[in-house]
Amino acid sequence: MGKTKVKPVEDVNPEVEEVEKLEEQRDDGEDEVEQTEPDKSFEELGLDSRLIRALDKKGIEKPTPVQKIAIPIILEGKDVVARAKTGSGKTLAYLLPLLQKLFSADSGSKKKLAPSAFILVPSRELCQQVFTEVASLIELCRVQLKAVQLTSSMPTSDMRNALAGLPEILVCTPACIPKCFAAGVLEPSAISDSLEILVLDEADLLLSYGYEDNLRSVTSIIPRKCQCLLMSATTSSDVEKLKKLILHNPTVLTLTEENDKEEAVPSNVQQFWISCSTQDKLLHILALLKLEVVQKKVLIFVNTIDMGFKLKLFLEKFGIKSAILNGELPQNSRLHILEQFNAGLFDYLIATDDNSQTKKKEEAKGENSKENKKKKGRGKPKLDAEFGVVRGIDFKKVHTVINYDMPQSVTGYIHRIGRTGRAYSSGSSISLVSTDEMEGFEKIKSFLASDKDKDEDSDIITPFPLLTENAVESLRYRAEDVAKSVTKVAIRESRAQDLRNEIINSEKLKAHFEANPRDLDLLKHDKLLSKTAPAPHLRDLPEYLVDPKTQEASKMVKLARAAMGGSRRSGGGGGRNNNNKKRSRKGSDPLKTFNPNGSKRGHGGGIGQKKDGKGSNDDSTNQKKQKTTI
Ligand SMILES: Nc1ncnc2c1ncn2[C@@H]1O[C@H](COP(=O)(O)OP(=O)(O)OP(=O)(O)O)[C@@H](O)[C@H]1O
C-alpha cells in the first residue's frame, strides 16, 4: 500500500516572489502530518449515503488512496493541495466532498447571484469531462443541485442563459471568468458573496496553458471564507506559484510510494518498446494491429497532425478504421469524438499531443513551407489554445497506448501512458523507437529506472515480446507498397476534407446535442478518408502469411480480452463490467502463463526479442522476469 505524506508547503520558490505579498495575506501556516492510508470504505470516510449509492451505481466500490486521504480533510473544510499520480482518481477525490458540502449548504433566505463552487480546468475537453461527472453524480444522487459548463468561445447569450438558472457549480477554463465579467453575466461582487469552494484541477497545467492573467483577475475576489483545492499529478514551480497565490493554510497531500519517480509513473501499465527505423514504423504498427497482438481499445499518439492523417490513410487501406483527434478540429467534434471513443464506438484513436508541442511543430512546418508562404493571409485553420487530450482526459477502457512518435519529454511520456491503467484497471504501452529518438528514449528509461534497477540492469520498459521478426517481414511488401500510395498530396487533401466535414458536423452536432444530449451514434468519426474501399487482399490477410507463433500470440490476446471482460480488473473500477469480476482474477488471465515457445510456463516474455527491442526468435535473449499482460 502506498504511503501518504501530509506535509507543509515547501520553502518559497524564487519564481513566486511576486506573489509573496498576496501569500502573506492568504497563507498563514500549514499542517504537517505524516500518515499511512488506512484501509477505509467510502462510508468510513464520512460520505453521505446518497453519494455512496451513486458510486455504487457507477460500479465504484472502494476509494483509491488519494480519495481515502483527501475526502475527510476536504470535508473538514481545509484548503488542500493534492498531488497524486495520473489516473489515481483525483476528480472524485474533490467532487465527492464538494457535492456533500453543497448538499448541506444553507440554501438560506439570501438568493445567491453567483455559483457556490467553481471548478477551473485547463482545457475544454477536461471541462466537458468534469462537467459530465458532476452532472451524473447529481442525477444519481437525485438532489436539487445544478451544474453548468462554460467555454470562452460561447456567445454571451448562451453564457447568460447558462447562468440564469442560478447553478451551484460552474465548470470552466479560467479564461471564461473575465469573459463573463466583460459580458456582464457575472459580477465580481456576487462571486465574493457566494463563492464557497474553488477547485483548480490539473493545476500544473493552468499556468502553462497561459491562464495566469485570468487567474490573477479571480484571485482578488476570492472571499477569505472560500475553501480552495488544488489538484495535480506533478509538482512544478507553477503549482507552487498557484499555491502561494490562491490557497490559505493548505494541507499538502503527497501520495508517495517508494520514491519520487514512482509517484508519477502509473504502476499498472506494462511498458514495452520496439526498435525500428522511421520508415518501418508504418510496417510495425500494421503488424501490431493487423495481427492483433495488442488489446483494444488502442490510443495511438503522433507528434503532428499530418502524421495522424498519414497513419489513418495507411491503416484504412488494410481495413483498419480509426478516428483522429487534434487541436485543429472544432470543439464540438472533438468532444463528440472523445465521447464516441469512450462509449466504444470505435477501437482505434489517433491523437496528437496537447497543443504546445504540436503547435510549435505545425508553426515551424508552416513557416518553412513555400506553399504556406503563398497562402499567407488566406485564413489557415488555427489550433485551439484550449485543446488538450493528454493531460487529465479520462479515456475509458483504453488497454493499449502506442507511441507511434516518441514524446518530446519524460513528462510527456508519463502522461501519454497514463491514459491507460487508470484507477484499478491495467493496461500496456508500446513505444516505437527510431534511431533518431533513441537518445530521448534512453532519458525516459533512465528516469524510470529506480536506483536498484539501474544496478541490476533490469529495465522498466522491455522489448515487446509478441511480434516476431518473421511476422513483421511477412507484411513488408504489402506495407511498403501501400505506404507509397499515401502521398503528401493525399495527406493534405484528406486533412483539408476532414476539417471541412468536421466544421459542418460541428454545427449539426451542436444543434442535435442541444435536443438529444445522449445521442452518441450520430456522425461516425472513423469514416474512411479515401474514396475507394480497401482491397480484399489487403483487408483479409491470408492465414499462411502469419507465422504460427504470432497466430498463437494473437489467440492469447483475444482470449485474455474475453477472460478479462474488456480491460478492467476487479477492485471497484469496473463500472459496467462488474459482473465479470470473478473471471478477471490474476490467476485466470491466460497471458500470465503464456509462453509462445510452448516449453516453459510462467513469466518470461515469450517470443524472443533482442534486448535492443529488435524482433528476433532467439528466446535465450529474452528470459526477463517480466509478467506479460498485453
Ligand atoms: N475509487 C475508484 N475505484 C475505481 N475507479 C475509480 C475510482 N475513482 C476513480 N475511478 C476511475 O478512475 C479513472 C481515473 O480517474 P481520474 O480521471 O479522476 O484520475 P486523475 O487522478 O484525475 O488522473 P489525471 O491526473 O490523469 O487527470 C476514472 O475513470 C474514474 O471513474
Ligand as a Chemical Component Dictionary entry (heavy atoms), coordinates in Angstrom:
data_LIG
# 
_chem_comp.id                   LIG 
_chem_comp.type                 NON-POLYMER 
_chem_comp.pdbx_formal_charge   0 
_chem_comp.three_letter_code    LIG 
# 
loop_
_chem_comp_atom.comp_id 
_chem_comp_atom.atom_id 
_chem_comp_atom.alt_atom_id 
_chem_comp_atom.type_symbol 
_chem_comp_atom.charge 
_chem_comp_atom.model_Cartn_x 
_chem_comp_atom.model_Cartn_y 
_chem_comp_atom.model_Cartn_z 
_chem_comp_atom.pdbx_ordinal 
LIG N1  N1  N 0 -12.411 4.565  -6.272  1  
LIG C1  C1  C 0 -12.380 4.243  -7.558  2  
LIG N2  N2  N 0 -12.499 2.972  -7.953  3  
LIG C2  C2  C 0 -12.468 2.651  -9.257  4  
LIG N3  N3  N 0 -12.350 3.544  -10.275 5  
LIG C3  C3  C 0 -12.222 4.822  -9.923  6  
LIG C4  C4  C 0 -12.227 5.254  -8.570  7  
LIG N4  N4  N 0 -12.077 6.591  -8.531  8  
LIG C5  C5  C 0 -11.979 6.997  -9.809  9  
LIG N5  N5  N 0 -12.072 5.951  -10.650 10 
LIG C6  C6  C 0 -11.992 5.954  -12.115 11 
LIG O1  O1  O 0 -10.618 6.075  -12.436 12 
LIG C7  C7  C 0 -10.451 6.820  -13.629 13 
LIG C8  C8  C 0 -9.383  7.895  -13.419 14 
LIG O2  O2  O 0 -9.846  8.869  -12.518 15 
LIG P1  P1  P 0 -9.457  10.431 -12.662 16 
LIG O3  O3  O 0 -9.690  10.889 -14.058 17 
LIG O4  O4  O 0 -10.121 11.143 -11.570 18 
LIG O5  O5  O 0 -7.899  10.357 -12.405 19 
LIG P2  P2  P 0 -6.901  11.572 -12.164 20 
LIG O6  O6  O 0 -6.101  11.244 -10.960 21 
LIG O7  O7  O 0 -7.652  12.856 -12.170 22 
LIG O8  O8  O 0 -5.976  11.456 -13.448 23 
LIG P3  P3  P 0 -5.237  12.636 -14.264 24 
LIG O9  O9  O 0 -4.146  13.174 -13.402 25 
LIG O10 O10 O 0 -4.748  11.946 -15.492 26 
LIG O11 O11 O 0 -6.302  13.634 -14.533 27 
LIG C9  C9  C 0 -11.844 7.350  -13.979 28 
LIG O12 O12 O 0 -12.409 6.537  -14.978 29 
LIG C10 C10 C 0 -12.627 7.197  -12.710 30 
LIG O13 O13 O 0 -14.008 6.986  -12.938 31 
# 
loop_
_chem_comp_bond.comp_id 
_chem_comp_bond.atom_id_1 
_chem_comp_bond.atom_id_2 
_chem_comp_bond.value_order 
_chem_comp_bond.pdbx_ordinal 
LIG N1  C1  SING 1  
LIG C1  N2  SING 2  
LIG C1  C4  DOUB 3  
LIG N2  C2  DOUB 4  
LIG C2  N3  SING 5  
LIG N3  C3  DOUB 6  
LIG C3  C4  SING 7  
LIG C3  N5  SING 8  
LIG C4  N4  SING 9  
LIG N4  C5  DOUB 10 
LIG C5  N5  SING 11 
LIG N5  C6  SING 12 
LIG C6  O1  SING 13 
LIG C6  C10 SING 14 
LIG O1  C7  SING 15 
LIG C7  C8  SING 16 
LIG C7  C9  SING 17 
LIG C8  O2  SING 18 
LIG O2  P1  SING 19 
LIG P1  O3  DOUB 20 
LIG P1  O4  SING 21 
LIG P1  O5  SING 22 
LIG O5  P2  SING 23 
LIG P2  O6  DOUB 24 
LIG P2  O7  SING 25 
LIG P2  O8  SING 26 
LIG O8  P3  SING 27 
LIG P3  O9  DOUB 28 
LIG P3  O10 SING 29 
LIG P3  O11 SING 30 
LIG C9  O12 SING 31 
LIG C9  C10 SING 32 
LIG C10 O13 SING 33 
# 
